[in-house]
Protein backbone atom coordinates (compact mmCIF):
# COMPACT_ATOMS: atom_id res chain seq x y z
CA UNK A 1 0.00 0.00 0.00
CA UNK A 2 2.63 2.45 -1.08
CA UNK A 3 1.56 4.76 -3.90
CA UNK A 4 -1.95 6.01 -3.31
CA UNK A 5 -3.59 9.22 -4.41
CA UNK A 6 -6.20 8.71 -1.70
CA UNK A 7 -6.24 8.39 2.08
CA UNK A 8 -5.35 5.21 3.97
CA UNK A 9 -7.00 4.20 7.21
CA UNK A 10 -6.73 1.53 9.92
CA UNK A 11 -9.27 -0.41 11.95
CA UNK A 12 -8.36 -2.68 14.85
CA UNK A 13 -10.33 -5.91 15.22
CA UNK A 14 -9.94 -9.21 17.04
CA UNK A 15 -10.59 -12.83 16.19
CA UNK A 16 -13.84 -14.18 17.60
CA UNK A 17 -14.39 -17.83 18.59
CA UNK A 18 -16.83 -18.38 15.71
CA UNK A 19 -14.14 -17.27 13.21
CA UNK A 20 -12.10 -20.42 13.86
CA UNK A 21 -12.23 -23.39 11.49
CA UNK A 22 -11.48 -27.10 12.02
CA UNK A 23 -7.73 -26.38 11.64
CA UNK A 24 -7.86 -24.13 14.73
CA UNK A 25 -7.12 -20.93 12.85
CA UNK A 26 -9.29 -18.29 11.20
CA UNK A 27 -11.33 -19.64 8.28
CA UNK A 28 -10.20 -18.14 4.97
CA UNK A 29 -13.56 -16.47 4.28
CA UNK A 30 -13.41 -14.48 7.52
CA UNK A 31 -10.49 -12.41 6.20
CA UNK A 32 -12.85 -10.99 3.58
CA UNK A 33 -15.41 -10.26 6.31
CA UNK A 34 -12.71 -8.41 8.27
CA UNK A 35 -11.97 -6.13 5.32
CA UNK A 36 -15.67 -5.41 4.77
CA UNK A 37 -16.15 -4.65 8.48
CA UNK A 38 -13.12 -2.33 8.44
CA UNK A 39 -14.40 -0.50 5.35
CA UNK A 40 -17.82 -0.05 6.96
CA UNK A 41 -16.12 1.44 10.04
CA UNK A 42 -13.81 3.63 7.98
CA UNK A 43 -16.55 5.01 5.74
CA UNK A 44 -18.31 6.45 8.77
CA UNK A 45 -15.39 7.23 11.10
CA UNK A 46 -12.71 8.36 8.66
CA UNK A 47 -14.38 9.42 5.43
CA UNK A 48 -17.41 10.89 7.26
CA UNK A 49 -19.62 9.31 4.58
CA UNK A 50 -21.29 6.17 5.96
CA UNK A 51 -23.10 3.42 4.07
CA UNK A 52 -26.30 4.96 5.41
CA UNK A 53 -25.31 8.22 3.69
CA UNK A 54 -24.84 6.37 0.41
CA UNK A 55 -28.23 4.69 0.86
CA UNK A 56 -29.86 8.08 1.52
CA UNK A 57 -28.41 9.25 -1.84
CA UNK A 58 -29.91 6.16 -3.50
CA UNK A 59 -26.58 4.33 -3.95
CA UNK A 60 -24.97 1.15 -2.73
CA UNK A 61 -21.54 -0.42 -3.23
CA UNK A 62 -21.29 -4.03 -4.39
CA UNK A 63 -18.21 -6.20 -4.76
CA UNK A 64 -17.21 -6.64 -8.39
CA UNK A 65 -14.18 -8.80 -7.62
CA UNK A 66 -11.64 -9.47 -4.92
CA UNK A 67 -8.15 -10.87 -4.66
CA UNK A 68 -6.43 -12.07 -1.49
CA UNK A 69 -3.06 -13.59 -0.66
CA UNK A 70 -2.81 -15.43 2.65
CA UNK A 71 0.61 -15.05 4.29
CA UNK A 72 0.19 -16.44 7.83
CA UNK A 73 -2.77 -17.52 9.97
CA UNK A 74 -4.63 -15.70 12.70
CA UNK A 75 -5.73 -17.60 15.80
CA UNK A 76 -8.34 -17.29 18.56
CA UNK A 77 -8.12 -13.99 20.47
CA UNK A 78 -5.49 -12.49 18.12
CA UNK A 79 -5.78 -8.74 17.62
CA UNK A 80 -5.08 -7.36 14.18
CA UNK A 81 -5.11 -4.18 12.13
CA UNK A 82 -6.92 -3.89 8.80
CA UNK A 83 -5.30 -1.15 6.70
CA UNK A 84 -7.17 -0.05 3.60
CA UNK A 85 -6.70 2.60 0.97
CA UNK A 86 -8.26 3.45 -2.34
CA UNK A 87 -5.85 2.44 -5.06
CA UNK A 88 -7.84 3.83 -7.96
CA UNK A 89 -11.25 5.15 -8.97
CA UNK A 90 -12.74 4.96 -12.44
CA UNK A 91 -16.16 5.94 -13.80
CA UNK A 92 -18.17 3.40 -11.79
CA UNK A 93 -15.85 1.53 -9.43
CA UNK A 94 -13.20 1.96 -6.78
CA UNK A 95 -10.32 -0.44 -6.19
CA UNK A 96 -9.47 -0.74 -2.49
CA UNK A 97 -6.19 -2.35 -1.43
CA UNK A 98 -5.88 -3.89 2.03
CA UNK A 99 -3.47 -5.44 4.48
CA UNK A 100 -4.31 -7.48 7.58
CA UNK A 101 -1.49 -7.24 10.11
CA UNK A 102 -1.24 -9.13 13.42
CA UNK A 103 -1.02 -6.42 16.07
CA UNK A 104 1.33 -8.19 18.48
CA UNK A 105 3.98 -9.13 15.90
CA UNK A 106 3.31 -6.45 13.21
CA UNK A 107 3.54 -9.30 10.64
CA UNK A 108 1.45 -9.35 7.50
CA UNK A 109 -1.24 -12.06 7.58
CA UNK A 110 -3.01 -11.28 4.30
CA UNK A 111 -3.20 -8.63 1.62
CA UNK A 112 -5.06 -8.00 -1.59
CA UNK A 113 -7.77 -5.80 -3.03
CA UNK A 114 -11.48 -5.43 -3.62
CA UNK A 115 -13.12 -3.68 -6.54
CA UNK A 116 -16.41 -2.08 -5.49
CA UNK A 117 -18.96 -0.91 -8.07
CA UNK A 118 -21.48 1.84 -7.34
CA UNK A 119 -25.08 0.91 -8.14
CA UNK A 120 -28.48 2.56 -7.96
CA UNK A 121 -30.58 1.03 -5.18
CA UNK A 122 -33.77 1.70 -7.16
CA UNK A 123 -32.68 0.06 -10.41
CA UNK A 124 -29.82 -2.19 -9.33
CA UNK A 125 -27.84 -0.84 -12.28
CA UNK A 126 -24.28 0.42 -12.28
CA UNK A 127 -23.96 4.16 -11.70
CA UNK A 128 -21.27 6.65 -12.59
CA UNK A 129 -19.51 7.77 -9.42
CA UNK A 130 -20.39 11.45 -8.89
CA UNK A 131 -17.42 13.82 -8.88
CA UNK A 132 -18.48 14.99 -5.41
CA UNK A 133 -17.87 11.48 -4.04
CA UNK A 134 -14.50 11.21 -5.81
CA UNK A 135 -13.53 14.59 -4.40
CA UNK A 136 -14.64 13.52 -0.91
CA UNK A 137 -12.36 10.45 -1.12
CA UNK A 138 -9.42 12.48 -2.42
CA UNK A 139 -8.29 14.07 0.83
C-alpha positions as CSV (number, residue, x, y, z in Angstrom):
1,X,0.0,0.0,0.0
2,X,2.6,2.5,-1.1
3,X,1.6,4.8,-3.9
4,X,-2.0,6.0,-3.3
5,X,-3.6,9.2,-4.4
6,X,-6.2,8.7,-1.7
7,X,-6.2,8.4,2.1
8,X,-5.4,5.2,4.0
9,X,-7.0,4.2,7.2
10,X,-6.7,1.5,9.9
11,X,-9.3,-0.4,12.0
12,X,-8.4,-2.7,14.9
13,X,-10.3,-5.9,15.2
14,X,-9.9,-9.2,17.0
15,X,-10.6,-12.8,16.2
16,X,-13.8,-14.2,17.6
17,X,-14.4,-17.8,18.6
18,X,-16.8,-18.4,15.7
19,X,-14.1,-17.3,13.2
20,X,-12.1,-20.4,13.9
21,X,-12.2,-23.4,11.5
22,X,-11.5,-27.1,12.0
23,X,-7.7,-26.4,11.6
24,X,-7.9,-24.1,14.7
25,X,-7.1,-20.9,12.8
26,X,-9.3,-18.3,11.2
27,X,-11.3,-19.6,8.3
28,X,-10.2,-18.1,5.0
29,X,-13.6,-16.5,4.3
30,X,-13.4,-14.5,7.5
31,X,-10.5,-12.4,6.2
32,X,-12.9,-11.0,3.6
33,X,-15.4,-10.3,6.3
34,X,-12.7,-8.4,8.3
35,X,-12.0,-6.1,5.3
36,X,-15.7,-5.4,4.8
37,X,-16.1,-4.7,8.5
38,X,-13.1,-2.3,8.4
39,X,-14.4,-0.5,5.4
40,X,-17.8,0.0,7.0
41,X,-16.1,1.4,10.0
42,X,-13.8,3.6,8.0
43,X,-16.6,5.0,5.7
44,X,-18.3,6.5,8.8
45,X,-15.4,7.2,11.1
46,X,-12.7,8.4,8.7
47,X,-14.4,9.4,5.4
48,X,-17.4,10.9,7.3
49,X,-19.6,9.3,4.6
50,X,-21.3,6.2,6.0
51,X,-23.1,3.4,4.1
52,X,-26.3,5.0,5.4
53,X,-25.3,8.2,3.7
54,X,-24.8,6.4,0.4
55,X,-28.2,4.7,0.9
56,X,-29.9,8.1,1.5
57,X,-28.4,9.3,-1.8
58,X,-29.9,6.2,-3.5
59,X,-26.6,4.3,-3.9
60,X,-25.0,1.1,-2.7
61,X,-21.5,-0.4,-3.2
62,X,-21.3,-4.0,-4.4
63,X,-18.2,-6.2,-4.8
64,X,-17.2,-6.6,-8.4
65,X,-14.2,-8.8,-7.6
66,X,-11.6,-9.5,-4.9
67,X,-8.2,-10.9,-4.7
68,X,-6.4,-12.1,-1.5
69,X,-3.1,-13.6,-0.7
70,X,-2.8,-15.4,2.6
71,X,0.6,-15.1,4.3
72,X,0.2,-16.4,7.8
73,X,-2.8,-17.5,10.0
74,X,-4.6,-15.7,12.7
75,X,-5.7,-17.6,15.8
76,X,-8.3,-17.3,18.6
77,X,-8.1,-14.0,20.5
78,X,-5.5,-12.5,18.1
79,X,-5.8,-8.7,17.6
80,X,-5.1,-7.4,14.2
81,X,-5.1,-4.2,12.1
82,X,-6.9,-3.9,8.8
83,X,-5.3,-1.2,6.7
84,X,-7.2,-0.1,3.6
85,X,-6.7,2.6,1.0
86,X,-8.3,3.5,-2.3
87,X,-5.8,2.4,-5.1
88,X,-7.8,3.8,-8.0
89,X,-11.2,5.1,-9.0
90,X,-12.7,5.0,-12.4
91,X,-16.2,5.9,-13.8
92,X,-18.2,3.4,-11.8
93,X,-15.8,1.5,-9.4
94,X,-13.2,2.0,-6.8
95,X,-10.3,-0.4,-6.2
96,X,-9.5,-0.7,-2.5
97,X,-6.2,-2.3,-1.4
98,X,-5.9,-3.9,2.0
99,X,-3.5,-5.4,4.5
100,X,-4.3,-7.5,7.6
101,X,-1.5,-7.2,10.1
102,X,-1.2,-9.1,13.4
103,X,-1.0,-6.4,16.1
104,X,1.3,-8.2,18.5
105,X,4.0,-9.1,15.9
106,X,3.3,-6.5,13.2
107,X,3.5,-9.3,10.6
108,X,1.5,-9.4,7.5
109,X,-1.2,-12.1,7.6
110,X,-3.0,-11.3,4.3
111,X,-3.2,-8.6,1.6
112,X,-5.1,-8.0,-1.6
113,X,-7.8,-5.8,-3.0
114,X,-11.5,-5.4,-3.6
115,X,-13.1,-3.7,-6.5
116,X,-16.4,-2.1,-5.5
117,X,-19.0,-0.9,-8.1
118,X,-21.5,1.8,-7.3
119,X,-25.1,0.9,-8.1
120,X,-28.5,2.6,-8.0
121,X,-30.6,1.0,-5.2
122,X,-33.8,1.7,-7.2
123,X,-32.7,0.1,-10.4
124,X,-29.8,-2.2,-9.3
125,X,-27.8,-0.8,-12.3
126,X,-24.3,0.4,-12.3
127,X,-24.0,4.2,-11.7
128,X,-21.3,6.6,-12.6
129,X,-19.5,7.8,-9.4
130,X,-20.4,11.4,-8.9
131,X,-17.4,13.8,-8.9
132,X,-18.5,15.0,-5.4
133,X,-17.9,11.5,-4.0
134,X,-14.5,11.2,-5.8
135,X,-13.5,14.6,-4.4
136,X,-14.6,13.5,-0.9
137,X,-12.4,10.5,-1.1
138,X,-9.4,12.5,-2.4
139,X,-8.3,14.1,0.8
